[in-house]
Each structure stands twice: as structure tokens, then as C-alpha cells.
Amino acid sequence: MAYACNPQTFTREAGADLSSSQYYFVKLNSDSEAVLCGNGEQAAGILQNKPEEGESASIAYAGVSMYIGAGSLAAGQAVASSTDGKGEAVSANDKTMGQVVENPGGDGQTGTCLILNTGGNPGDAAVNDVEIAAGEALTSDINKVMTLDATGRVVKAGAGEATCGVLQNAPALAADATLRTAGLTDVVCGATVTAGNTVAVDATARVVAVNPNVDDDYVIGIMRESGTVGESKLMLITNWGITPGFVDELEDRENFVAKADYQLLKGYVLKADTVAGKAILCGQGETPIGVLVNTPDTNEVAYICLKGVVDAVLGGTVAIGDPLSTNVDGQVIVAEDNAPVIGRALEVGTIGTTKSILFAPEKGRASFVDTMNLEAKADYRLLAGYALKVDSTGDKAILAGDGEGAIGILVNSPNINETAQIRMLGKATCVSGAGAIATIGARVAVAAGGKIEIAASGNQDIGYALSTTSGADEALTIMVCPLGIEP
């Protein structure tokens, strides 16, 4: 089952209509615009959204991303771009763009790729090595795992910590430390490891095997060779993070113990077992706790997405924006009247497929009214797409301010004292505030003047971004679903 995990992205204007090219390889043209990559060409990365020409394209240049395959590729194979931007096996003179993690299974199917973007073979040091000043003497620490200190300098990583790479030289204090940040590297073992083990760092900056379904350590790679304590052995750097089951960095996650074998049920909806305090499959019309994002066996830890954008298995046909509920098997379906709404569909899909949804249980049932009417307190004929709140009288709508809680997005153009139609739940088009919104799924809040921007600490979230922007006063599509105060 394809998934993504912490892809690092940047944005460029789309130089062509890429609305049907999500998860294809893209390159930059002579105008620095994103266009489909050709056969064996150097790609900028993998397209994460569906921009039309002139819109912002979100491009993953590092990390683990979904990709569209040109055919079946085995896990571990190097991948390059085909003539139409799909991923295919590397041939002579192709630019290697990544390594397969999950087989797409066939032409046009979705797989998982570790983006290496070496332009050559995985592990190409010229591309994957960076130099940063050492924050301590590292003269005896070659091939150990590093992180950055509070001043941005390289120091040895501690047990389970997030890392920035593996040391390739032996620098003194303040000298340049050469770090391998992606691809293949030798790394010092802190205990016996076996080829294929996922590994994290121990207290001595060496690697040890971890179980990503159980442990909460930061997974930094996969061993390509077996080794014992003190030996330097070959590892593929993946930087998966806490677990490869994570779908993106915006998820809220909770850990429960799986009551049964859920190794084949990633993407299903779970609820809490009130008797045993464990996670079990959610039934039709029942109240869920979230979507399973890993593959635990009985009594292993189940990682559960409590809120956010996540891949879920469908139990029927859904369309973008549909309110969702669960069937008797814990799969996602269109919510019927009076069924609890657990979120909204972000992609079109059919029974048995895995598609992105916004998991955000809503207050109410499927018959809950998404739009409410209030009297406009001022002239809002030019302010469709702006966020509104209720005034102090409780019966009129006014513009929401920076970081304030809003009731929704204005969808019509009322004059003073006319009826303002306000979208409280679901998709809405709004106006962006200052600063780019580069990631689909980012939490958003109200900016000054009722515009929408990335949610900052202490802001009252209004929902999630469904498109991207490069600056102020652009059209932005969001999923309106007020979530509470951003921590």
C-alpha cells in the first residue's frame, strides 16, 4: 500500500496543466517553471498537488513520497523518469531519482519512492553530502550519526533523536563536518543488526535495530549489510521519522495496542475497545478514534491518525468533498443521513482503493447543515471568500481578525443588512494572506482582514489547505473544519 512520509517540498509555478499529473516526476524549464520530466532526465522532484498552468506546483525533492509507476518495480530498485514523467527502472545514462520502497504493481499505479535525486547512482556523494561546522570535536566519530545543536552546528545524535546525516570525515571543533544526508553510507553499529533492519540511533551515536510498529525511535535508515557492535556496515538513509506508517508531518497521532492482527488493515478506521482499552475496527455508525497508519500484529502498537490528511481504504465510491462515515468493516464510505461524519473525501475513489481523506470528525451527523445564514453587519459585496465571525450581539456576521475564531467562509456577496451565506464545513474558496502556503494539508487560520494564512501558535484553526499559494491575495481552496487552538 503506497504511502508518503515527511517529503520535503518547494514550490514553483506550473509551466503547463499538471492537474492530472500528481505524483509524477517534474523538472524545471528555462523559466524555472514546473513541467513533466522526460525519459531519463534530471527531475526536480515529485509533484505533490494538481496545479493547472500558472498555479503553484508543490514539488517533493527529498524524503519518502508516493509516485506513479510506468510498470512493476521491486522494492530496492533504482527509479528514473519515463518519457511521460512516470517512474521506471533506471537504464544506461538515466538520471537516478530515487529508490523504490513499495512496488506500484503496474503502469499508472501508485507506489512509494525514497527520493534520492542524485542524478547518478544512489549514494552519489557529490550530491548527498553537505558541509556544516562541527559543534564539538568529532575526530573519532567517522560514520556515526549526527544531529544539529541549538546553534546549528553538527554534534553526535542521542538515543532515538531526529538526525541530519552520517559523518563522513573526522573534523575538529569548528571545522567542517561532511554529512551524508541521503543514499548509501557506512555507519557504525551499536549492536547486532541484520540486512533489512530498520535502524535508529543509540546513546553513542551508533545505529541499532528498531521495530517501527512498536518503538517510538526516529527511524533513520535500512541496513543493507549485517553487522555486529563496533563494525561499520552499509546503510540506506531514509529518514522516515517516528514510523514509516506516518502519512505526513501534519498528522496528530496516538498510540493504542492492537486487539487483533491488523497487518493487512493499514488505512482502516479504528475505535477504542472500552473493555480492554485496545484499538479495534470501527463498525458502521460507530464513533472512531482515527485511521490506522501502520501494520501492527496482535498486541503491538497501533499508530492512529487522530486528525489530518491521511490515506484510508474505501468501502464504496466517493467524490471530492463528500462527507464520510464507516461501514461494518471499518472502511470509509459516503455518510448516510444521521450517520456520524468522520471527515471529507479529498480524492475520487472506488471500493477497495486507498485515497486521501481529511479525517476530522464533525459535530453532528451527515444531515448537518454545512452553510448558515446571518445578517451582514457591513457591506461585503466585494468580500466573498473572506472569513467571518459573529459579532457581540450574536446575530450579525463581521470580518474575523488575525488568529481569531471564525464561523466560516463567506460564499456570497451581501450588502449591509442582507443575508450572508457562510460555509461552516466542507470545501470553500477563500483569499490568501501574506506568506506562501506551500503544502496541501497544512493547517490554516484567519489572517488580518479575514484572509487565510498558515496557522501559527495560539491561532484558532479554521481548517486545512487543499491548494497552495505563493503570496497574498490569491485564490485558496480550503476544507473548512474548525479544529481549535493551534499548539
Secondary structure as the mmCIF struct_conf table of DSSP 4:
data_model
#
loop_
_struct_conf.conf_type_id
_struct_conf.id
_struct_conf.beg_label_comp_id
_struct_conf.beg_label_asym_id
_struct_conf.beg_label_seq_id
_struct_conf.end_label_comp_id
_struct_conf.end_label_asym_id
_struct_conf.end_label_seq_id
STRN STRN1 CYS A 5 GLU A 13
STRN STRN2 ALA A 14 ALA A 14
BEND BEND1 GLY A 15 ALA A 16
TURN_TY1_P TURN_TY1_P1 SER A 19 SER A 20
TURN_TY1_P TURN_TY1_P2 GLN A 22 TYR A 23
STRN STRN3 PHE A 25 LEU A 28
TURN_TY1_P TURN_TY1_P3 SER A 30 ASP A 31
BEND BEND2 SER A 32 SER A 32
STRN STRN4 ALA A 34 LEU A 36
TURN_TY1_P TURN_TY1_P4 ASN A 39 GLY A 40
HELX_LH_PP_P HELX_LH_PP_P1 GLU A 41 ALA A 43
STRN STRN5 GLY A 45 LEU A 47
BEND BEND3 ASN A 49 ASN A 49
HELX_LH_PP_P HELX_LH_PP_P2 PRO A 51 GLU A 52
TURN_TY1_P TURN_TY1_P5 GLU A 53 GLY A 54
BEND BEND4 GLU A 55 GLU A 55
STRN STRN6 SER A 56 ILE A 68
STRN STRN7 GLY A 69 GLY A 69
BEND BEND5 ALA A 70 GLY A 71
TURN_TY1_P TURN_TY1_P6 ALA A 75 GLY A 76
STRN STRN8 ALA A 78 SER A 81
TURN_TY1_P TURN_TY1_P7 THR A 83 ASP A 84
BEND BEND6 GLY A 85 GLY A 85
STRN STRN9 GLY A 87 ALA A 89
TURN_TY1_P TURN_TY1_P8 ALA A 92 ASN A 93
HELX_LH_PP_P HELX_LH_PP_P3 ASP A 94 THR A 96
STRN STRN10 GLY A 98 GLU A 102
BEND BEND7 GLY A 106 GLY A 106
TURN_TY1_P TURN_TY1_P9 ASP A 107 GLY A 108
STRN STRN11 THR A 110 ILE A 115
BEND BEND8 GLY A 119 ASN A 121
TURN_TY1_P TURN_TY1_P10 PRO A 122 GLY A 123
HELX_RH_AL_P HELX_RH_AL_P1 ALA A 125 ASN A 128
STRN STRN12 ASP A 129 ALA A 133
STRN STRN13 ALA A 134 ALA A 134
BEND BEND9 GLY A 135 GLU A 136
TURN_TY1_P TURN_TY1_P11 THR A 139 SER A 140
TURN_TY1_P TURN_TY1_P12 ILE A 142 ASN A 143
STRN STRN14 VAL A 145 LEU A 148
TURN_TY1_P TURN_TY1_P13 ALA A 150 THR A 151
BEND BEND10 GLY A 152 GLY A 152
STRN STRN15 VAL A 154 LYS A 156
TURN_TY1_P TURN_TY1_P14 ALA A 159 GLY A 160
STRN STRN16 GLY A 165 LEU A 167
BEND BEND11 ASN A 169 ASN A 169
HELX_LH_PP_P HELX_LH_PP_P4 PRO A 171 ALA A 172
TURN_TY1_P TURN_TY1_P15 LEU A 173 ALA A 174
BEND BEND12 ALA A 175 ALA A 175
STRN STRN17 ASP A 176 ARG A 180
BEND BEND13 ALA A 182 ALA A 182
STRN STRN18 GLY A 183 VAL A 188
STRN STRN19 CYS A 189 CYS A 189
BEND BEND14 GLY A 190 ALA A 191
STRN STRN20 VAL A 193 VAL A 193
TURN_TY1_P TURN_TY1_P16 ALA A 195 GLY A 196
STRN STRN21 THR A 198 VAL A 201
TURN_TY1_P TURN_TY1_P17 ALA A 203 THR A 204
BEND BEND15 ALA A 205 ALA A 205
STRN STRN22 VAL A 207 ALA A 209
TURN_TY1_P TURN_TY1_P18 PRO A 212 VAL A 214
BEND BEND16 ASP A 217 ASP A 217
STRN STRN23 VAL A 219 MET A 223
BEND BEND17 ARG A 224 GLU A 225
STRN STRN24 GLY A 227 GLY A 227
TURN_TY1_P TURN_TY1_P19 VAL A 229 GLY A 230
STRN STRN25 SER A 232 GLY A 241
BEND BEND18 ILE A 242 ILE A 242
TURN_TY1_P TURN_TY1_P20 PRO A 244 GLY A 245
TURN_TY1_P TURN_TY1_P21 GLU A 249 LEU A 250
STRN STRN26 ASP A 252 VAL A 257
STRN STRN27 ALA A 258 ALA A 258
BEND BEND19 LYS A 259 ALA A 260
TURN_TY1_P TURN_TY1_P22 GLN A 263 LEU A 264
TURN_TY1_P TURN_TY1_P23 LYS A 266 GLY A 267
STRN STRN28 VAL A 269 ASP A 273
TURN_TY1_P TURN_TY1_P24 THR A 274 GLY A 277
STRN STRN29 LYS A 278 LEU A 281
TURN_TY1_P TURN_TY1_P25 GLN A 284 GLY A 285
HELX_LH_PP_P HELX_LH_PP_P5 GLU A 286 PRO A 288
STRN STRN30 GLY A 290 LEU A 292
BEND BEND20 ASN A 294 ASN A 294
TURN_TY1_P TURN_TY1_P26 THR A 298 ASN A 299
BEND BEND21 GLU A 300 GLU A 300
STRN STRN31 VAL A 301 VAL A 313
STRN STRN32 LEU A 314 LEU A 314
BEND BEND22 GLY A 315 GLY A 316
STRN STRN33 VAL A 318 VAL A 318
TURN_TY1_P TURN_TY1_P27 ILE A 320 GLY A 321
STRN STRN34 PRO A 323 THR A 326
TURN_TY1_P TURN_TY1_P28 VAL A 328 ASP A 329
BEND BEND23 GLY A 330 GLY A 330
STRN STRN35 VAL A 332 VAL A 334
HELX_LH_PP_P HELX_LH_PP_P6 ALA A 335 GLU A 336
TURN_TY1_P TURN_TY1_P29 ASP A 337 ASN A 338
BEND BEND24 ALA A 339 ALA A 339
STRN STRN36 PRO A 340 PRO A 340
HELX_LH_PP_P HELX_LH_PP_P7 VAL A 341 VAL A 341
STRN STRN37 GLY A 343 ALA A 345
BEND BEND25 LEU A 346 GLU A 347
STRN STRN38 GLY A 349 GLY A 349
TURN_TY1_P TURN_TY1_P30 ILE A 351 GLY A 352
STRN STRN39 THR A 354 PHE A 359
BEND BEND26 LYS A 363 GLY A 364
STRN STRN40 ARG A 365 ARG A 365
TURN_TY1_P TURN_TY1_P31 ALA A 366 SER A 367
BEND BEND27 ASP A 370 ASP A 370
STRN STRN41 THR A 371 ALA A 376
BEND BEND28 LYS A 377 ALA A 378
TURN_TY1_P TURN_TY1_P32 ARG A 381 LEU A 382
TURN_TY1_P TURN_TY1_P33 ALA A 384 GLY A 385
STRN STRN42 ALA A 387 VAL A 390
TURN_TY1_P TURN_TY1_P34 SER A 392 THR A 393
BEND BEND29 GLY A 394 ASP A 395
STRN STRN43 LYS A 396 LEU A 399
TURN_TY1_P TURN_TY1_P35 ASP A 402 GLY A 403
BEND BEND30 ILE A 407 ILE A 407
STRN STRN44 GLY A 408 LEU A 410
BEND BEND31 ASN A 412 ASN A 412
TURN_TY1_P TURN_TY1_P36 ILE A 416 ASN A 417
BEND BEND32 GLU A 418 GLU A 418
STRN STRN45 THR A 419 ARG A 423
BEND BEND33 LEU A 425 LEU A 425
STRN STRN46 GLY A 426 VAL A 431
STRN STRN47 SER A 432 SER A 432
BEND BEND34 ALA A 434 GLY A 435
STRN STRN48 ILE A 437 ILE A 437
BEND BEND35 THR A 439 THR A 439
TURN_TY1_P TURN_TY1_P37 ILE A 440 GLY A 441
STRN STRN49 ARG A 443 VAL A 446
HELX_RH_3T_P HELX_RH_3T_P1 ALA A 448 GLY A 450
STRN STRN50 ILE A 452 ILE A 454
TURN_TY1_P TURN_TY1_P38 SER A 457 GLY A 458
STRN STRN51 GLN A 460 ALA A 465
BEND BEND36 LEU A 466 SER A 467
STRN STRN52 THR A 469 THR A 469
BEND BEND37 SER A 470 GLY A 471
TURN_TY1_P TURN_TY1_P39 ALA A 472 ASP A 473
STRN STRN53 ALA A 475 ILE A 485
#
